[in-house]
Amino acid sequence: RHRVLVPVRGALTGPESGSEKDSEDARRSRGGKPAAVYGDGAEQPHLPVGEQAPAGAAPGLSDERPPWMQVAVLVGAQLMLNLGMSQVVPVLPYYAQEAGLTASGLGIVLAFPSASRLLVNMPLGRLADSHGRKPLMVAGTMLTAIGVVGTGVAMPYGLLGLLPFRLLVGLGSASSMVGSGAMVADLSDRAPAHRAKIMGFQQAVLACAWSSGPALGGFMAEQYGALNSFYAAGAGVMLCSLGYAALPETLLDKGKVPGGKGAAAKPSPLELLLPVKRSGGLAGMFVLGRKSREILRSADQRLLIAISGSNAISQACFMAVVPFHLAHWGAGPASLGAVFAIISAVYMIAMPVGSALADRIGSKRELVVVGSIASQVSFGALALVDSYESFVGVLILSNLAGGIAGPAVGALTAEVTPQPIRGRALSLHRTAADLLGLVSPVGLGMLADVYSNPMAILASASAMAVMTGATGVESLYRSSDSARRTAPPEGEGHAK
């Protein structure tokens, strides 16, 4: 599932101008702390003058009605993609079992795309911020379509036959997710007051895809063979690519590298894509740039990264462990598809509630932290149930909490991330998710093989809750502390 991002300034970034000395004086007046652009006291990135927007709006854009036509085209294209990909989800584990793979082997298959995404997330983020969102979206979906069809065709040939196609799925999905996530956030810049509505609409439509796609895929696999599900997935992804091609570019000042000065030459797309820095050799692959380090200094961004990582753990557990767990109760692809349909329908019902709450409350952090932890704790309770019906009931509770928190996550991401570095921030989120997506399927699969499926489910839920709890407490504390420091002295503003 995809997630999303908007520039903030005003009260968060301090006075607009004057001289460098004025800015320094303003910092001293707030207790010597640097101006915050991420909403929690993190230092403002060194962006060129004119690339920073007023609070809640992109440069040159007002708080007007959302651009629903472009949002509808974008989300409609994503509907096709998610319909195609979701109907493969209940098929892949059982197809892998038929090919002779254990839980550990399935974990390796699931981890392949994360391995390729880890290498390209950050370069693609830089490319999205300098050359635009649309090219990544169109090219990425085309590569994904080839990869997903190839996965179905190559499954009988084992891990070596699957490797190139799974890596291609990772490369394509990394490209399309970075571009589409940034584009949704760009569109929400035009109507900041309606951000959660835009995020909620997107997530509700995608939940529709996930409420019908898995059930359809499970039925097709049992009636017509698993391979046909992969062909259908490829067709859906290609339709998404056509939809993306019809959208206009949303990046402002396309071609201008954030942080650049004057007429400095911009890197070519090839240079931006190279994972190895020319001055850093192979070690450059693992070196974070200045802007990435500045993003990581924000407690809000660390919270969002933790949630992205938690989603990756949850997905890994659901794909590598849950099918084997449900098999004890005689569940096959159709039953697993029905589970996905039920929980996605619950997610879709909860989404409008979450959108309304996120738009009405001032700080979305509380809703993000409480809703996410409630969902993760409920997920852990799946290890304690003893029937298929109880399993579905607890899973509904988990997704009800997650659905309420979902729009707030997207809106918070949009609020605390400036547009000029949005692609990089999204890439950091994705990199954390892919790092855990690389190790979690294999680790959880081994834990299930050596100990038990409930043990693997409980371990995944514990890891998610610890990550979200630790970063959530820090984010809430930083936000509260920042609000206290910037509040006017008691009595100020009254008539003298």
Residue pairs with C-beta under 8 A, 6 or more apart in sequence:
1 82
1 203
1 206
1 210
1 311
2 78
2 177
2 180
2 181
2 184
2 202
2 206
3 181
3 308
3 409
3 410
3 413
3 426
3 429
4 181
4 184
4 185
4 188
4 199
4 202
4 410
4 413
4 414
5 181
5 182
5 185
5 413
5 414
5 417
5 419
5 422
5 425
5 426
6 53
6 56
6 57
6 58
6 185
6 188
6 189
6 192
6 195
6 414
6 415
6 417
6 418
6 419
7 37
7 52
7 53
7 57
7 58
7 59
7 189
7 417
7 418
7 419
7 420
8 37
8 38
8 39
8 53
8 55
8 56
8 415
8 416
8 418
9 16
9 37
9 52
9 53
9 54
9 55
10 54
10 55
10 56
11 55
11 486
12 35
12 36
12 37
12 38
12 39
12 55
13 35
13 36
13 37
13 44
13 52
13 55
14 23
14 26
14 27
14 30
14 35
15 22
15 23
15 26
17 23
23 35
26 35
27 33
27 34
27 35
30 485
30 486
31 485
33 41
33 485
34 41
34 42
34 43
34 44
35 43
35 44
36 42
36 43
36 44
36 482
37 43
37 44
37 45
37 52
37 418
38 295
38 298
38 300
38 301
38 416
38 417
39 298
39 300
39 415
39 416
39 479
39 482
40 298
40 299
40 300
40 416
40 475
40 478
40 479
40 482
41 299
41 478
41 481
41 482
42 294
42 295
42 297
42 298
42 299
42 300
42 301
43 294
43 297
44 52
45 258
45 259
45 291
45 294
45 295
45 418
45 420
45 421
46 259
46 290
47 258
47 259
47 418
47 420
47 421
48 256
48 258
48 259
48 260
48 261
50 59
51 59
51 253
51 258
51 418
51 419
51 420
52 59
52 418
52 420
53 59
53 61
53 189
53 418
53 419
56 63
56 192
56 193
56 415
57 63
57 189
57 192
58 186
58 189
58 190
58 252
58 419
59 252
59 419
60 252
61 189
61 190
62 190
63 191
63 192
63 193
64 190
64 191
65 191
65 194
66 187
66 188
66 190
66 191
66 194
66 197
66 198
67 187
67 190
67 191
70 187
70 247
70 248
70 250
71 184
71 187
71 198
71 201
71 202
73 243
73 246
73 247
74 180
74 183
74 184
74 187
74 202
74 243
74 244
74 247
75 201
75 202
75 205
75 206
76 205
76 243
77 239
77 240
77 241
77 242
77 243
77 244
77 247
78 180
78 202
78 205
78 206
78 240
79 205
79 206
79 208
79 209
80 236
80 237
80 239
80 240
80 243
81 141
81 144
81 176
81 236
81 237
81 239
81 240
82 206
82 209
82 210
82 213
82 236
83 209
83 212
83 213
83 236
84 148
84 213
84 232
84 233
84 234
84 235
84 236
84 237
84 239
84 240
85 148
85 213
85 233
85 236
85 237
86 209
86 210
86 213
86 214
86 217
86 340
87 213
87 214
87 216
87 217
87 218
87 220
87 229
87 232
87 233
87 337
88 148
88 152
88 217
88 229
88 230
88 233
89 213
89 214
89 217
89 319
89 336
89 337
89 340
90 214
90 217
90 218
90 221
90 323
90 333
90 334
90 336
90 337
90 340
91 217
91 218
91 221
91 226
91 229
91 230
91 333
92 106
92 109
92 151
92 319
93 106
93 319
93 320
93 323
93 324
93 336
94 221
94 226
94 323
94 332
94 333
94 336
95 152
95 155
95 221
95 226
96 105
96 106
96 109
96 155
97 106
97 323
98 226
99 155
99 156
99 158
100 158
101 109
101 159
102 445
102 449
103 320
103 321
103 324
103 444
103 445
103 446
103 448
103 449
104 442
104 445
104 446
104 449
105 159
105 445
106 319
106 320
106 441
106 445
107 316
107 320
107 440
107 441
107 442
107 443
107 444
107 445
107 446
108 159
108 441
108 442
108 445
109 159
109 162
109 166
109 441
110 316
110 319
110 320
110 437
110 441
111 437
111 438
111 439
111 440
111 441
111 442
112 162
112 163
112 166
112 167
112 169
112 170
113 166
113 167
113 169
113 170
113 173
113 434
113 437
114 170
114 312
114 433
114 434
114 435
114 437
114 438
115 167
115 170
115 434
115 438
116 166
116 167
116 168
116 170
116 171
116 174
117 170
117 171
117 173
117 174
117 430
117 431
117 434
117 437
118 431
118 434
118 435
118 438
119 275
119 285
120 171
120 174
120 175
120 273
120 275
121 174
121 178
121 427
121 428
121 430
121 431
121 434
122 275
122 288
122 289
122 292
122 424
122 427
122 428
122 431
123 272
123 273
123 274
123 275
124 136
124 174
124 175
124 178
124 179
124 273
124 423
124 427
125 178
125 423
125 424
125 425
125 426
125 427
125 428
126 267
126 272
126 423
126 424
126 427
127 136
127 269
127 272
127 273
127 423
128 136
128 178
128 179
128 182
128 251
128 422
128 423
128 426
128 427
129 182
129 251
129 257
129 258
129 420
129 421
129 422
129 423
129 424
130 255
130 256
130 257
130 258
130 266
130 267
130 272
131 254
131 255
131 269
131 272
132 179
132 249
132 251
132 254
133 179
133 180
133 182
133 183
133 186
133 249
133 250
133 251
133 423
134 179
134 183
134 244
134 245
134 247
134 248
134 249
134 250
135 179
136 175
136 176
136 178
136 179
137 175
137 176
137 179
137 180
137 183
137 241
137 244
137 247
138 241
138 244
138 245
139 172
139 175
140 171
140 172
140 173
140 174
140 175
140 176
140 177
140 179
141 172
141 176
141 237
141 238
141 240
141 241
141 244
142 172
142 238
142 241
143 168
143 169
143 171
143 172
143 175
144 168
144 169
144 172
144 173
144 176
144 237
145 172
145 234
145 235
145 237
145 238
145 241
146 165
146 168
146 172
146 234
147 165
147 166
147 167
147 168
147 169
147 170
147 171
147 172
148 165
148 169
148 230
148 233
148 234
148 237
149 230
149 231
149 233
149 234
150 164
150 165
150 168
151 162
151 165
151 166
151 169
151 230
152 226
152 227
152 229
152 230
152 231
152 233
153 165
153 227
153 230
154 161
154 162
154 165
155 161
155 162
155 226
170 434
174 430
174 434
176 244
177 426
177 430
178 423
178 426
178 427
178 430
179 423
180 244
181 426
182 250
182 251
182 422
182 423
182 426
183 247
183 250
184 198
184 199
184 202
184 410
185 413
185 414
185 417
185 419
185 422
186 250
186 251
186 252
186 419
186 422
187 198
187 250
188 194
188 195
188 198
188 199
188 414
189 414
189 419
191 198
192 414
193 359
194 359
195 359
195 410
195 411
195 414
195 415
196 354
196 355
196 356
196 358
196 359
196 364
196 407
196 408
196 410
196 411
197 355
197 359
199 355
199 358
199 406
199 407
199 410
199 411
199 414
200 351
200 352
200 354
200 355
200 358
200 406
200 407
200 410
201 355
202 410
203 347
203 351
203 406
203 407
203 410
204 348
204 351
204 352
207 344
207 345
207 347
207 348
207 351
207 403
208 344
208 348
209 344
210 340
210 341
210 344
210 347
211 340
211 341
211 342
211 344
211 345
211 347
211 348
212 341
213 340
214 336
214 337
214 338
214 339
214 340
214 341
214 344
215 334
215 337
215 338
215 340
215 341
216 337
217 229
217 232
217 333
217 337
218 332
218 333
218 334
218 335
218 336
218 337
218 338
219 334
219 337
220 228
220 229
220 232
221 228
221 229
221 333
221 334
222 332
222 333
222 334
226 333
252 419
255 266
256 266
257 264
257 266
257 267
258 291
258 420
258 421
259 290
259 291
259 420
260 266
271 278
275 284
275 285
276 282
276 284
276 285
277 284
277 285
277 287
278 284
280 287
288 296
289 424
291 421
291 424
292 424
292 428
295 301
295 417
295 421
295 424
295 425
295 428
296 302
296 305
296 428
298 416
299 471
299 474
299 475
299 477
299 478
299 479
300 365
300 412
300 416
300 475
300 478
300 479
301 416
301 417
301 425
301 428
302 471
302 474
302 475
303 365
303 368
303 369
303 468
303 471
303 472
303 474
303 475
304 409
304 412
304 413
304 416
304 429
305 428
305 429
305 432
305 471
306 432
306 467
306 468
306 470
306 471
306 472
307 368
307 372
307 409
307 468
308 429
308 430
308 432
308 433
309 432
309 433
309 435
309 436
309 467
310 372
310 376
310 463
310 464
310 467
310 468
311 433
312 432
312 433
312 434
312 436
312 437
312 440
313 436
313 440
313 444
313 460
313 463
313 464
314 376
314 379
314 460
314 464
315 437
316 436
316 437
316 440
316 441
316 444
316 460
317 379
317 440
317 444
317 456
317 457
317 460
319 441
320 440
320 441
320 444
320 445
320 448
321 444
321 445
321 448
321 453
321 456
321 457
321 460
322 336
322 382
322 453
322 457
323 331
323 336
324 448
324 453
325 391
325 448
325 453
325 454
325 457
326 335
326 336
326 339
326 388
326 391
328 453
329 387
329 388
329 391
331 339
331 388
335 388
339 391
339 392
339 395
342 392
342 395
342 396
343 392
343 395
343 396
343 398
343 399
344 399
346 396
346 399
346 400
346 403
347 399
347 400
347 402
347 403
347 406
348 403
349 403
350 399
350 400
350 401
350 402
350 403
350 404
350 406
351 403
351 404
351 406
351 407
353 403
353 404
354 367
354 371
354 403
354 404
354 405
354 406
354 407
354 408
355 407
357 367
357 404
357 408
358 364
358 367
358 407
358 408
358 411
359 411
361 367
363 479
364 408
364 411
364 412
364 415
365 412
365 472
365 475
365 476
365 479
366 476
367 404
367 405
367 408
368 405
368 408
368 409
368 412
368 472
369 468
369 469
369 472
369 473
369 475
369 476
370 405
371 401
371 402
371 404
371 405
371 406
371 408
372 401
372 402
372 405
372 409
372 468
372 472
373 465
373 468
373 469
373 472
374 401
374 405
375 398
375 399
375 401
375 402
375 405
376 398
376 461
376 464
376 465
376 468
377 461
377 465
378 394
378 395
378 397
378 398
378 401
379 395
379 398
379 457
379 460
379 461
379 464
380 457
380 458
380 460
380 461
380 462
380 465
381 394
381 398
381 461
382 391
382 394
382 395
382 398
382 454
382 457
382 461
383 454
383 455
383 457
383 458
383 461
384 454
385 391
385 393
385 394
413 425
413 429
417 425
440 460
444 456
444 459
444 460
445 456
447 455
447 456
447 459
448 455
448 456
